[in-house]
Amino acid sequence: MFEYIQQYLSNSTEWMPEGYSIEWTPSLFWTHVFTDLLTAAAYYTIPLSLLYIAWHRKDLPFRKIYLMLGAFIIACGTSHLISIVLLWKPIYWLDALIHTITALLSLGTAFFVIRLIPLLKQSSLPTMEKTIYEALLMKGDIDLSSMKARFNNTTQLAPVGIVNVSTNSDILEVNPKFCNFIGYSHDEILNMNLEDISCEDCYSQYASKISQCLSGEISEFEEKCQYRHKKGHVIWGALHVKLIRHKDRRLDYFILIVEDISIQKNLQDNLTIQSMAVNQSPSPVMITNLNREIKYVNPAFLRHTGYSFSEVIGQNSQMFFSEKTPPEIYSEMWSALLEFKPWKGELINKSKQGKETVDLTEVIPIATADGIIDHYLVLKEDITARKETELALITATKAAESLFESKSLFMANMSHEIRTPISVIMGFTELALIKDMPDNIRDYLCKIKTASMGLRNILNDILDFSKLEADKITIVPELFDLSLLKDELYSFFKSSADKKGLLFTTDIAADTPLQLIGDEQRIKQILINLISNAIKFTEFGYVKLNISALSKDAKQAKLLFSVQDSGIGITEEDQTHLFQVFNQIDNSITRRYGGTGLGLSLSKNLLHLMGGEFKVSSELGEGSFFSFEIVMDLPTETIAYPTKQAESLADINSDPDSEHTNIRILVVEDNLFNQQIIEEILALAGFSVELADNGKVALDLLEQHEFDAIIMDAHMPIMDGFEATTRIRSQTRFDKMPIIALTAGVSQDERIRCLEVGMDDFLNKPINGRLLISTLKQHLNSEIQNKPQLNKPEPATVATTEISNNENRLNVDILKKEIGDDPAKVAKFLNFFQKSSQEISVEIIAASRAQQLDAVFAAAHKLKSAARTVGAIDLGDLCSAIENAAKAGNQTALNTLLQSFEEEWNEVNKLLQAWTK
């Protein structure tokens, strides 16, 4: 191919005719070709450069000349290229066309240049330069204004602060965003230095970096700086600084771009603090995703579980579960979490070492910013030690409650056991006092009665104090008459005040409501303590009880109770110790006046239960004034109360033709001495009495005879008073039968129990004869009182010939010393003993054979004292031995004693039968 072209070009036959050129030689030919190519290359390079400059520099004043010259030169260059072609092929039309275009461009360019000749002739070169310069400036102003407008819009609307600062840190220009950021106006900030608004530490860092920029080490930098807001608080900004130089590299100014990062910084600081708090928290913390995969745990969690961080991250949180947590706990937890609700509860977990812990666990759903729950926060607290402490506390509490219960039971039993002999002592003393006797004997009996009453009061205080410790005392509001309470207190203390020569008065203010709803017994107990103390510590003068109403409305009344005396008084220092347990003012007082120191302490606690407080006013040698206020409800209706009888037993009518002689009273009481006391007291008032020593006998008598009222002991063998009353009330014919409880049990629980089973009233032992009779009169209605006279059963005839005593088997003289030498009474007591002891003996033998040791102990205990009372000393001793063997659980000894007991009982029974024929 190349050879063909070479042959074609060198073929002279194709050359131009001879004469067109003088001589064509190859060297001449190639000289034309290369020179025309070089000229064409130059022609194209120069105009293309001019055209490029003119196209992109629209501000040049001779831009059109550049364009025309460029086009003209390109046309000339094209002519040279065509000339090369014409060496081979003479395409004359193309050559003519190129010449035409070149001529036209040449004429146009010449014409445009000729037009500049007048301007060159009229203006000097400086003028022309000035003209050109002004034209350039005008063009530049237009462009600069446009650029400045765009720049201003950009800076004004920029979401970040833009500040121009000199190399001396003077503020040159700021945009509105920075003004808002720093709190100063545009004019205020232009007169300030960057140091004026920067915190000291931050400006030091800034100045150091500025120095590096000025020295050429760096040209820009970034910092997080603190600025002082105009209002005084510190704000954070992310700072980007750029140094601007002239074209000749001279320093110009700094551009500062400031972004407000206060919120982000605060959030970051908070997150840092929270992160540090979580990491340093002593409580285990875990974060999981919704699939329970562990994403984070704090060091405390690792210490708690024994795992390392790598061992738990990515694992399922169930790895810590144990099998000890009830499944329903997990069900409850997941039910709450599936509803995106927090859950809190106790889980039994296990550590890596297998140790089980009780964890108080709280699981909290964590939401993203758009409210989507995507994680769970798990907070744990190891409460294993607490649970163990709680368990120990519960155990200790139960033990304490059991101890209190045992103590309460012991106190109740002790009260019952002590009250029984006290009741006998006081009852027989009161009966004896109505008999004729020498003055010295009467004095002895009066002192025995006073001492017995003191012992009873001490017993009451100890029992109540024990109940207060066990939190067993409750206030029972009931309807009562205040005037009857006042009269009862007056009657109770009048004689003791008279003996000391004291004026004792009780008074109720005229406007005081008399019918109230409150705990009469507790109010009486408090007043008895106050009055007895007043009389005890007053040698001469007076003791006053005053009751008044401080305020009242249709539903309630606030009453003021006060006890005033002219006694020894109390110093201000000693008043602070008055209400402490077992406290009296000093030992000399205790030796002189006696007392346990329980009364005021007990009264204060009782008063506190009723919502009251004591007030004390006293001076040494000037007497004392004790008072308290109680708010009590008022009844909606007025009820007429019968007046309680306050006469002594000596004043009670014992006339055989008394209005009470047709009233039959059934006395259900297991103690022989109490039977005698109650029977004689009721006989003094003319009542007809039938005795039963347990509830079963009472039910039998109710089937055989008619009675108008029942005096019922609560605690008896065979059948107690509670069961007997329940059975009596189950029969409609006994609905209106008055049943009055007479028991040594004084607790409020026992009182409530008596009323719940159907008893109408409640009286305590020791027996108060006056109160017993007045209570009976209160419950017996007029219809019963006016019923026809009943024929009394003839007393049993007793052989006048006494059966000789058989040493300790049945020494009746012991019984006679207790009840007197009346053969009828002796026979009656022995008859009761025979019946009751026969039943108890059968119970002892049956329980022993059935190895029911508790029943054996209880039955032997009951028979022991009764046997010794009637003179069956040996039988009583055997009962004591049986009681001890049963208590020790010694069945072998019990079997041996049982045989002796049966033999002794048979012998005693023969003697009893002889006495009761």
ZANU-506798 format. One line per 8 residues: number of its first residue (from 0); their letters; for each residue x, y, z of C-alpha. Coordinates in steps of 0.5 Angstrom, whole numbers, plus 500, padded with zeros to 3 digits. Layout:
NUM = a = X:Y:Z | ...
***
This chain:
0 = mfeyiqqy = 500:500:500 | 506:505:502 | 509:503:496 | 503:504:491 | 502:511:495 | 510:513:494 | 509:511:486 | 503:515:485
8 = lsnstewm = 506:521:488 | 513:520:484 | 509:519:478 | 511:525:474 | 506:524:469 | 501:526:474 | 505:532:476 | 503:539:473
16 = pegysiew = 504:541:466 | 511:543:465 | 512:551:465 | 508:551:471 | 514:551:475 | 521:551:472 | 523:545:474 | 520:540:479
24 = tpslfwth = 525:535:483 | 523:531:489 | 527:535:493 | 524:541:491 | 517:538:492 | 518:536:499 | 521:543:501 | 514:545:499
32 = vftdllta = 510:540:502 | 514:541:509 | 514:548:509 | 507:549:508 | 505:544:513 | 509:548:518 | 506:554:516 | 499:551:517
40 = aayytipl = 501:548:524 | 503:555:526 | 497:559:523 | 492:554:526 | 496:554:533 | 496:562:534 | 488:563:532 | 486:557:536
48 = sllyiawh = 489:560:542 | 486:567:541 | 480:564:540 | 480:560:546 | 482:567:550 | 477:571:547 | 471:566:548 | 473:565:555
56 = rkdlpfrk = 475:572:557 | 468:576:555 | 471:582:559 | 477:584:554 | 476:590:550 | 478:588:543 | 475:581:543 | 472:582:536
64 = iylmlgaf = 479:584:533 | 481:577:537 | 476:573:533 | 476:576:527 | 484:576:527 | 483:568:529 | 478:567:523 | 483:570:518
72 = iiacgtsh = 489:567:520 | 485:560:520 | 483:561:513 | 490:563:511 | 493:556:514 | 487:553:510 | 490:556:504 | 497:553:505
80 = lisivllw = 494:546:506 | 490:546:500 | 496:548:496 | 500:542:498 | 494:538:495 | 494:542:489 | 501:539:488 | 498:532:486
88 = kpiywlda = 491:534:484 | 490:541:482 | 483:542:485 | 482:549:483 | 475:550:485 | 477:549:492 | 483:553:491 | 478:559:489
96 = lihtital = 473:558:495 | 479:558:500 | 482:564:497 | 475:568:497 | 474:566:504 | 481:569:506 | 479:575:502 | 473:576:505
104 = lslgtaff = 476:575:512 | 482:580:510 | 477:585:508 | 473:585:514 | 479:585:519 | 482:591:515 | 476:595:515 | 475:593:523
112 = virlipll = 482:596:524 | 481:602:520 | 476:604:524 | 481:604:530 | 485:609:526 | 481:616:528 | 481:613:536 | 489:612:535
120 = kqsslptm = 489:619:532 | 485:623:537 | 487:620:544 | 494:619:547 | 496:613:549 | 495:614:556 | 488:617:555 | 487:611:551
128 = ektiyeal = 489:606:556 | 485:610:561 | 479:609:557 | 480:602:556 | 481:602:564 | 475:605:566 | 471:600:561 | 475:595:565
136 = lmkgdidl = 473:598:571 | 466:599:569 | 465:592:567 | 469:589:574 | 464:593:578 | 458:590:575 | 461:583:576 | 464:585:583
144 = ssmkarfn = 457:587:585 | 454:581:583 | 459:577:587 | 458:581:593 | 451:580:593 | 452:573:592 | 457:573:598 | 452:577:602
152 = nttqlapv = 446:572:601 | 451:566:603 | 453:569:609 | 447:572:611 | 443:565:611 | 449:561:613 | 447:556:618 | 454:557:621
160 = givnvstn = 457:563:624 | 462:566:619 | 467:571:622 | 473:575:619 | 479:576:624 | 485:580:623 | 492:577:624 | 491:581:631
168 = sdilevnp = 485:577:632 | 481:584:632 | 474:582:629 | 473:585:622 | 466:582:620 | 461:577:622 | 454:574:620 | 448:574:624
176 = kfcnfigy = 448:567:626 | 455:568:630 | 451:574:633 | 446:570:635 | 451:565:637 | 455:570:642 | 449:574:644 | 452:581:642
184 = shdeilnm = 449:585:636 | 453:586:630 | 455:593:632 | 458:591:639 | 462:585:636 | 465:589:631 | 469:593:637 | 471:587:640
192 = nledisce = 477:582:640 | 477:575:639 | 480:574:646 | 474:578:649 | 469:573:647 | 473:567:648 | 475:563:655 | 482:563:657
200 = dcysqyas = 484:556:656 | 481:556:649 | 484:562:647 | 491:560:649 | 490:554:644 | 487:559:639 | 493:563:639 | 498:558:639
208 = kisqclsg = 495:555:633 | 494:562:630 | 502:563:631 | 503:557:627 | 499:560:621 | 503:566:621 | 509:563:621 | 507:558:615
216 = eisefeek = 507:552:619 | 500:551:618 | 494:554:614 | 488:552:617 | 486:548:623 | 480:546:627 | 478:546:635 | 472:546:640
224 = cqyrhkkg = 472:552:644 | 468:555:649 | 466:562:648 | 463:567:653 | 456:569:652 | 453:576:653 | 449:573:659 | 455:570:662
232 = hviwgalh = 454:563:661 | 459:559:657 | 457:556:650 | 461:551:646 | 463:552:638 | 466:547:633 | 471:552:630 | 475:552:623
240 = vklirhkd = 480:557:622 | 483:559:615 | 488:564:613 | 487:568:607 | 493:571:603 | 494:576:598 | 497:573:591 | 503:576:593
248 = rrldyfil = 503:571:599 | 502:577:604 | 498:576:610 | 491:578:609 | 486:576:614 | 483:569:618 | 476:566:616 | 473:563:622
256 = ivedisiq = 467:558:621 | 464:557:628 | 458:551:629 | 454:552:635 | 455:545:639 | 453:547:646 | 447:542:645 | 451:536:642
264 = knlqdnlt = 457:538:648 | 452:537:653 | 449:531:651 | 456:528:650 | 458:530:657 | 451:527:659 | 452:521:656 | 460:521:658
272 = iqsmavnq = 457:522:665 | 452:517:664 | 457:512:661 | 461:513:667 | 456:512:672 | 453:506:669 | 461:503:669 | 462:505:676
280 = spspvmit = 455:503:678 | 456:498:684 | 449:495:681 | 449:490:675 | 447:493:669 | 445:489:662 | 443:491:655 | 440:486:650
288 = nlnreiky = 436:487:644 | 429:485:643 | 432:478:642 | 435:478:649 | 442:478:646 | 446:481:650 | 449:488:648 | 453:491:654
296 = vnpaflrh = 454:489:661 | 458:493:666 | 463:491:671 | 459:490:677 | 455:485:672 | 461:481:671 | 463:481:678 | 456:479:680
304 = tgysfsev = 456:473:675 | 463:471:675 | 463:472:667 | 468:476:663 | 466:481:658 | 467:476:652 | 463:471:655 | 457:474:655
312 = igqnsqmf = 457:479:649 | 452:476:644 | 449:471:648 | 442:470:650 | 440:473:657 | 437:466:659 | 444:464:660 | 443:466:667
320 = fsektppe = 436:463:669 | 436:458:674 | 430:453:675 | 428:456:682 | 424:461:679 | 417:459:678 | 415:459:671 | 409:464:672
328 = iysemwsa = 414:469:674 | 417:469:667 | 410:469:664 | 409:475:668 | 415:478:666 | 415:477:658 | 407:479:658 | 409:486:660
336 = llefkpwk = 415:486:656 | 411:484:650 | 407:490:651 | 413:494:652 | 411:495:659 | 417:496:664 | 417:490:669 | 420:489:676
344 = gelinksk = 420:483:680 | 425:477:684 | 429:472:680 | 433:467:682 | 439:467:678 | 446:463:678 | 453:465:676 | 458:462:672
352 = qgketvdl = 460:458:678 | 453:455:679 | 452:460:686 | 444:462:686 | 443:469:688 | 436:472:689 | 436:479:684 | 431:484:685
360 = tevipiat = 430:485:677 | 428:491:673 | 427:491:666 | 425:497:662 | 424:498:654 | 429:503:651 | 426:507:645 | 430:510:639
368 = adgiidhy = 428:518:638 | 423:516:633 | 419:512:639 | 421:505:636 | 423:500:642 | 429:496:640 | 433:494:647 | 432:492:654
376 = lvlkedit = 435:495:660 | 436:490:665 | 438:493:672 | 439:488:678 | 440:488:685 | 443:482:689 | 438:482:695 | 440:475:697
384 = arketela = 443:477:704 | 436:481:705 | 432:475:703 | 436:471:708 | 435:477:713 | 428:478:712 | 427:470:713 | 431:471:719
392 = litatkaa = 427:477:721 | 420:473:720 | 423:467:724 | 425:472:729 | 418:475:729 | 414:469:729 | 418:467:735 | 417:473:738
400 = eslfesks = 409:473:736 | 409:466:739 | 413:468:745 | 408:474:746 | 402:469:745 | 405:464:750 | 406:470:755 | 399:473:754
408 = lfmanmsh = 397:466:755 | 401:465:761 | 398:472:763 | 391:470:762 | 392:463:765 | 395:466:771 | 390:471:772 | 385:466:772
416 = eirtpisv = 388:462:777 | 390:468:781 | 383:471:781 | 380:465:783 | 383:465:790 | 382:472:790 | 375:472:789 | 374:467:794
424 = imgftela = 378:471:799 | 374:477:797 | 367:474:797 | 368:471:804 | 370:477:807 | 365:481:804 | 360:476:806 | 363:476:813
432 = likdmpdn = 363:483:814 | 355:483:814 | 355:479:820 | 356:481:827 | 363:480:830 | 368:484:835 | 371:490:832 | 378:488:832
440 = irdylcki = 375:482:828 | 372:487:823 | 378:491:822 | 382:485:820 | 377:483:815 | 376:490:812 | 384:490:812 | 384:483:808
448 = ktasmglr = 378:486:803 | 383:492:802 | 389:488:801 | 385:483:796 | 383:489:792 | 390:492:792 | 392:485:789 | 387:485:784
456 = nilndild = 388:492:782 | 396:490:781 | 394:484:777 | 389:488:773 | 395:493:771 | 400:487:770 | 395:483:765 | 394:490:761
464 = fskleadk = 401:492:761 | 402:485:758 | 397:486:753 | 399:493:751 | 406:490:750 | 403:484:745 | 398:490:742 | 392:486:744
472 = itivpelf = 388:491:747 | 383:494:743 | 378:500:744 | 371:497:744 | 366:503:744 | 359:502:747 | 353:506:749 | 354:508:757
480 = dlsllkde = 351:513:762 | 356:518:764 | 352:520:771 | 352:512:772 | 360:512:771 | 361:518:776 | 356:515:781 | 360:508:781
488 = lysffkss = 367:512:782 | 364:516:788 | 361:510:791 | 368:506:790 | 373:511:793 | 368:515:798 | 370:510:804 | 377:510:803
496 = adkkgllf = 377:518:802 | 373:519:809 | 378:514:812 | 384:519:811 | 379:525:812 | 379:528:805 | 373:531:802 | 372:527:795
504 = ttdiaadt = 367:530:790 | 365:528:783 | 362:533:779 | 359:533:772 | 358:540:768 | 351:542:767 | 351:542:759 | 355:536:759
512 = plqligde = 352:530:755 | 351:524:759 | 349:519:754 | 356:517:750 | 359:512:746 | 366:510:748 | 370:505:752 | 367:506:759
520 = qrikqili = 371:500:762 | 378:504:760 | 376:511:761 | 374:508:768 | 380:504:769 | 384:511:767 | 380:515:772 | 381:510:778
528 = nlisnaik = 388:510:777 | 388:518:777 | 383:518:783 | 387:512:787 | 394:516:786 | 390:523:788 | 388:520:795 | 394:516:796
536 = ftefgyvk = 399:522:795 | 394:527:799 | 394:527:807 | 389:533:808 | 385:537:804 | 381:535:798 | 380:530:791 | 376:533:786
544 = lnisalsk = 373:529:779 | 371:534:774 | 368:532:768 | 365:538:763 | 364:538:755 | 369:543:751 | 365:542:745 | 359:538:742
552 = dakqakll = 355:538:736 | 350:533:734 | 354:527:733 | 360:528:737 | 363:531:744 | 370:533:746 | 370:532:754 | 375:534:759
560 = fsvqdsgi = 376:529:765 | 380:532:771 | 383:530:777 | 385:535:782 | 388:534:789 | 391:538:795 | 397:533:796 | 404:533:796
568 = giteedqt = 405:535:789 | 410:534:784 | 417:538:781 | 417:540:774 | 423:535:773 | 420:529:776 | 414:530:772 | 418:528:766
576 = hlfqvfnq = 418:521:769 | 411:520:771 | 409:516:765 | 415:511:765 | 414:504:766 | 415:501:773 | 417:509:775 | 415:513:781
584 = idnsitrr = 418:519:783 | 424:516:788 | 425:510:793 | 422:514:799 | 416:515:795 | 415:508:794 | 417:506:801 | 412:510:804
592 = yggtglgl = 406:510:799 | 407:503:795 | 405:501:788 | 408:498:782 | 409:504:778 | 405:501:772 | 398:505:773 | 400:512:770
600 = slsknllh = 404:508:764 | 398:504:763 | 393:509:763 | 397:514:758 | 398:508:753 | 390:507:754 | 389:514:753 | 393:514:747
608 = lmggefkv = 389:508:744 | 383:513:745 | 386:519:742 | 388:523:748 | 394:525:752 | 395:527:759 | 396:534:761 | 400:535:768
616 = sselgegs = 400:541:772 | 403:541:779 | 408:544:784 | 411:541:790 | 407:542:796 | 401:545:792 | 398:539:790 | 397:536:783
624 = ffsfeivm = 392:537:777 | 391:531:772 | 387:532:766 | 385:529:759 | 381:530:753 | 377:525:749 | 372:526:743 | 366:521:743
632 = dlptetia = 360:520:739 | 353:521:741 | 348:516:740 | 342:518:735 | 337:516:741 | 336:517:748 | 336:511:752 | 333:511:759
640 = yptkqaes = 339:507:764 | 336:504:770 | 340:506:776 | 345:502:779 | 345:499:786 | 350:502:790 | 348:499:797 | 353:494:801
648 = ladinsdp = 351:487:802 | 349:489:809 | 344:493:806 | 341:488:801 | 334:486:803 | 334:479:806 | 327:479:807 | 324:472:806
656 = dsehtnir = 318:475:803 | 322:480:798 | 320:481:791 | 326:477:789 | 324:470:792 | 320:468:786 | 326:469:782 | 330:462:780
664 = ilvvednl = 337:463:778 | 341:458:775 | 349:459:777 | 354:455:773 | 360:455:777 | 365:449:778 | 369:452:784 | 366:450:790
672 = fnqqiiee = 367:456:794 | 365:461:789 | 359:457:789 | 358:458:796 | 359:466:795 | 355:467:789 | 349:463:793 | 349:467:799
680 = ilalagfs = 350:473:796 | 344:472:791 | 340:469:797 | 341:476:801 | 337:479:796 | 332:474:796 | 333:470:790 | 332:462:789
688 = veladngk = 339:459:787 | 340:452:784 | 348:450:783 | 351:447:777 | 358:445:777 | 359:445:769 | 355:446:763 | 353:439:762
696 = valdlleq = 349:439:768 | 346:446:767 | 343:443:760 | 340:438:764 | 337:442:770 | 334:447:764 | 330:441:762 | 328:439:768
704 = hefdaiim = 326:446:771 | 325:453:770 | 329:459:771 | 329:466:770 | 336:468:769 | 343:464:769 | 350:466:772 | 355:463:767
712 = dahmpimd = 362:461:769 | 366:461:762 | 372:456:764 | 369:449:767 | 371:442:766 | 366:437:762 | 363:443:758 | 365:450:759
720 = gfeattri = 360:456:759 | 361:458:751 | 359:451:749 | 353:451:754 | 351:458:752 | 351:456:745 | 347:450:746 | 342:454:750
728 = rsqtrfdk = 341:460:745 | 340:454:740 | 333:453:743 | 328:459:741 | 325:458:748 | 331:461:751 | 332:467:747 | 330:472:752
736 = mpiialta = 333:468:758 | 338:473:761 | 345:470:761 | 351:473:765 | 358:471:764 | 362:471:771 | 369:469:770 | 376:470:772
744 = gvsqderi = 378:472:765 | 379:479:764 | 381:480:757 | 377:484:752 | 378:478:747 | 374:474:752 | 369:479:753 | 367:479:746
752 = rclevgmd = 367:472:746 | 362:471:751 | 358:477:748 | 358:473:741 | 356:466:744 | 350:470:746 | 351:472:753 | 348:479:755
760 = dflnkpin = 353:481:760 | 360:480:763 | 362:481:770 | 369:479:772 | 372:476:778 | 373:477:784 | 365:477:785 | 363:484:787
768 = grllistl = 356:482:790 | 353:489:789 | 355:489:782 | 352:482:781 | 345:484:784 | 344:490:780 | 346:487:774 | 341:482:775
776 = kqhlnsei = 336:487:777 | 338:490:770 | 336:484:766 | 330:481:769 | 324:485:767 | 318:486:771 | 314:480:768 | 319:476:771
784 = qnkpqlnk = 319:479:777 | 312:479:778 | 311:472:777 | 308:467:782 | 312:465:788 | 315:458:787 | 316:453:792 | 323:452:794
792 = pepatvat = 325:445:794 | 326:442:801 | 333:442:804 | 337:435:804 | 336:432:810 | 343:431:813 | 345:425:818 | 346:429:825
800 = teisnnen = 351:423:827 | 358:425:824 | 362:420:820 | 369:420:823 | 374:422:819 | 379:417:816 | 386:421:817 | 388:424:810
808 = rlnvdilk = 383:420:806 | 377:425:807 | 379:430:813 | 372:434:813 | 375:438:818 | 379:442:813 | 373:443:809 | 369:446:815
816 = keigddpa = 375:451:817 | 373:454:810 | 365:454:810 | 363:453:817 | 360:447:821 | 354:447:818 | 352:440:817 | 347:442:811
824 = kvakflnf = 353:446:807 | 358:441:809 | 354:435:806 | 352:440:800 | 359:441:798 | 361:434:799 | 355:432:794 | 358:437:789
832 = fqkssqei = 365:434:790 | 363:427:789 | 359:428:782 | 364:433:779 | 370:428:782 | 367:422:779 | 367:425:772 | 374:428:773
840 = sveiiaas = 376:421:775 | 373:417:769 | 376:422:765 | 383:421:768 | 383:414:767 | 380:414:760 | 385:419:758 | 391:415:761
848 = raqqldav = 389:409:758 | 389:412:751 | 396:416:753 | 393:423:752 | 398:426:757 | 395:433:756 | 388:431:757 | 391:427:763
856 = faaahklk = 395:433:766 | 389:438:765 | 384:433:769 | 389:431:774 | 390:439:775 | 383:440:776 | 381:435:781 | 388:436:785
864 = saartvga = 386:443:789 | 378:441:790 | 380:434:793 | 385:438:798 | 380:443:799 | 375:438:802 | 380:434:806 | 382:428:801
872 = idlgdlcs = 389:430:802 | 392:423:799 | 387:423:793 | 390:430:792 | 397:428:792 | 396:422:788 | 393:427:783 | 399:432:783
880 = aienaaka = 404:426:782 | 399:424:776 | 400:431:774 | 407:431:774 | 408:424:770 | 404:427:765 | 407:433:764 | 414:429:764
888 = gnqtalnt = 411:424:759 | 413:418:763 | 407:413:761 | 410:408:765 | 410:412:772 | 403:414:770 | 401:407:769 | 403:405:776
896 = llqsfeee = 400:411:779 | 393:410:776 | 392:403:780 | 393:407:786 | 389:413:784 | 383:408:782 | 384:404:789 | 384:411:793
904 = wnevnkll = 378:414:789 | 374:408:791 | 375:409:798 | 374:416:798 | 368:415:794 | 365:410:800 | 366:416:805 | 363:421:801
912 = qawtk = 357:417:800 | 356:416:807 | 356:424:808 | 351:425:802 | 346:420:804
***
